[in-house]
Every structure is written in structure tokens, then in C-alpha cells.
Amino acid sequence: MQYISTRNDAVRYSASRTIVQGLAPDGGLLTPCYIPRMTRNALQDLQGMSYQSRAVYIMKYFLEEFSVKELGDYAAAAYGPDRFDTPAVAPVRLVDGNTCCLELWHGPTCAFKDMALQMLPHLLTASLVKTEETKTVCILVATSGDTGKGALEGFRDVANTRILVFYPKDGVSQVQELQMITQEGKNVGVCAVRGNFDDAQTGVKALFSDPELKEELASRGYFFSSANSINWGRVLPQIVYYISAYCDMARDGIVQNGQSVNICVPTGNFGNILAAYYAREMGVPIRRFLCASNANNVLTDFIRTGRYDRNRTFYNTMSPSMDILVSSNLERLLYSLTGDVEQVKEYMASLNATGAYELKEKEKGKLQKLFSGYFCDDRETQRTIARVWREHQYLIDPHTAVGFSALEQYREETGDETPCLVASTASPFKFCGSVLGALGVRNPSDGLDALGQLSQLTGLPAPAPLAGLRDKAIRFRQVTDKENMADAVLSTLV
Ligand SMILES: *Cc1c(COP(=O)(O)O)cnc(C)c1O
């Protein structure tokens, strides 16, 4: 499999080069030049396999330079019992007769980012060897919460890597901050930035494009790379769990072999739902995608009107990992819909210049044939958490609740009762305050005490990695202004 940029298909990249590089030099996203279709019997063959074996089988289509043995070792390490608290890794839970939930939060940081960030370090370090890179890679991350912790856990003590995470001092939940500043590992660094997520993100982008810093780092034997969701090494492991979930549903008789399903995904950067789209291209019978957003509903409008317009108010919501106005991975869908890099380049230039672009009629038709967009505000999010708990004794987090609300709206509007798989992206215990509030608790406890309170109220155990935070020592207390982030990097990489 070769890879191209979504803005230039004249240059071909190998898989390992694609993973090392992250982004194309022209600013486009490195993407497979076609999506391979699985053989007819693959979905049945996969049903008898473990999650790890399914991962090897599916990823192999895209990673020719990697042997089955290599991929098997990575899958065993990434999805082993010391990392995931269930042998199913990404279990499918039947919520009612035609609604299933794909639980993507059984990994070490209790959010779906683990599904990819446990695999990426293996793919990346092997790719460094395959591309004969001799310098040490330094992963820089700006995070609004889940990605930072996921990347720290994925890269901790991985040979030939360093990882440095910047988070906004007042922009993450207490549990999320504790998760990061207590991070263990010899190659990790964590630094708070005074300001909001945008300040941290803008600062990190400036570090990436600072030529003096780059030169100084090279003299110390380092180079920068990124672990954010535009890296193909993050999208690929996400395709696996959608195919795996369909296999589970067929194996358990929830659907007949070959029967179509809908998939509903709470969406921010469009990475997770894009992986579901690729699963369909590979042969999973998916009829429709429900794209669920919070009050930052730029994608809902895009799907309904064909016009993407980021010129709007930004809202801080109780589903913060979806508080986003520019969904970077959408560019890969645009490439798939148009098949035309020049057209994608035009859209992106327009987005850059004016903050907006508008699809051509034909492309809009293709989009709407497959995607439906819905959104809900925080009140509706909490109402949904309460409803799903009351009706099904099933506890969901605010991001997942946005998905359930979208599904409810879709079914009311269309009457379509096709079996639907909802992606559940975080453990409810990561967002105790909002979940307790949804369940009617007036004065939720602070910080880690809320874990016990939620556990007591619902009879559910808090996930071990969160409960264990109480006993962890704080390792990182550094706070920096956004102008001084380069100093924080240099003092870490001595
Ligand atoms: C990152 C994240 C999302 C959004 O996923 P995208 O791939 O950016 O669309 C949704 N929910 C949670 C809990 C997340 O951490």
C-alpha cells in the first residue's frame, strides 16, 4: 500500500514514511491511495479470532512493510491484559433490542484514545528503524485532556522516544490534570500553559515550525513528531474496532451475517467516524453514519447544507473533547468524496482564507446519502445520561450521551429502526461532576471524592486507573507562559 497527500497525489509515500512524517509537506493529510476491500469471507473468518488477531489481519492490508509476526507482537503488547481490563478489549454491549454500544474506554486512560495510542508507539518506533532514522523522536502534544494522557501512557518508557505534553492550566478537568501530572516513565514531560486550549495548541504549532529550535534539537540528537489524530498511525487502529464490533454482533446473533447496521459516533476532529467510514469501504455492511455533535455544531450544519463554516461562537461544553470548530480529519473524507486533490486543495485554501467552503452539488449528494448530522446542548446531554440510566441501567459519559441523543433524534425523525452501534468514547467516571449532576445530585464532591460518590450511587466500580490516582505522587508542577514553551522543551531535552 502506498500513501499520497490529500493535496498532491503525484508523490507516493511508504507506510513507514507516512507514520514517521505525520503530515505531508504541503499541509495535506497522508492517506492510502485506495481503500482495500476485504475478501468475501473475511467477516466470517474474523468472528472466531481474538481482538489482537483481528487487528493484525486488518492492519496488514495497509502495512506491507510490516510482517505478520511484527504486527502480532505489537497487538499483543498494545491490547494485553496489563493494559485493558477486559479480554474483549473493545466489547459490544447490547443496550436494547436494536441498539448496541461499542465500549472504547477499557484501556489505561479510560478514553477511546487508548485504542490507537497504545498501538501508535509500536508502529512509530518500527517505522523509525525502517526509514533508517537515527535521531530520537520527541513527540509534542497539545491536549484538551484525553489525548495528552493517552499519548503519555502509550509512549512511556518506549525506547528512542521522548514525549512532552502541554495542557491549558484551567482547561482540563481535575481528574484529567491529576492523570497527567502523576504520569510515570523516564521519557515523559508534562507542562501546564497559562491560557486556554487554543493558546497551548498555537504554542505547540509554533514550536513545530521554529527553525532555530529545530536546529538546536538536531544538534542534541532529536527531532519533533506529532501523535495527534491526523497521523495515519492513529486512524488505522480505529478501523479495527468497527470491523471487530460488526463481527461480534454477527457472532452473537444481534444481526444476521451481511445484515446492514447504522453507526453513530460522537465527533470532534472527525477521526473516529472517519475510521468507521473506512470500515464500510473495506466491506462492513454499514447503511448510514450518524455524526453527533455538541453545541459546537459545525459538522451538523455541514452535513445538512454542504457548507462548512467555522465563523461562529465557540462554546465550552460538558463534552470538552468535542469542543472543536475545525475538524482536521474531514479533509480525508473530502478526498474520498471528490477523488480530486486539486478540489480538496481549493476547499482548504478557502477554509484558510475565509473560514468556510461549500461542496459542489454532486459531492453534497454523496455526503448526505451516507451521513446524517445531529447535535444537542448540555441540558439535553444530561437528560440523555439520566434517561439511558433509568431505562437501561447503563451509565454513559457526556460524550457518549451526545451520541445517544443523536440516535434518538434520528429515529424519531426517520422511523429507521436499523440496528445501530453507538461508539462510547469515555468512561463516565472521567466526568463525574457532569454525570452526578445528570443523575440529580445537587452538590457533587470535588476531585477524586466524586469517584466514590458516583460509585456508591450507581453500584458500579470506578475503573482501577482512576481510583489508583489517589496514591500517585505528583511529578510535574511546571507552569509556563505560552511565549516560553520553547524553554520548557529545551530544559527537558538535555
Ligand atoms: C477525542 C474524543 C472524541 C472525539 O473524537 P474525534 O476522533 O476527534 O472525532 C469524543 N469523545 C471523547 C471522550 C474523546 O476523547
The ligand as a Gaussian input file, in Angstrom:
#p B3LYP/6-31G(d) Opt

LIG

0 1
 C      -11.300000      12.660000      21.230000
 C      -12.639000      12.349000      21.766000
 C      -13.809000      12.467000      20.962000
 C      -13.759000      12.982000      19.535000
 O      -13.137000      12.062000      18.654000
 P      -12.672000      12.553000      17.193000
 O      -11.883000      11.424000      16.637000
 O      -11.837000      13.777000      17.431000
 O      -13.901000      12.847000      16.413000
 C      -15.013000      12.097000      21.513000
 N      -15.111000      11.685000      22.806000
 C      -14.018000      11.568000      23.600000
 C      -14.207000      11.131000      25.016000
 C      -12.754000      11.893000      23.120000
 O      -11.676000      11.794000      23.930000

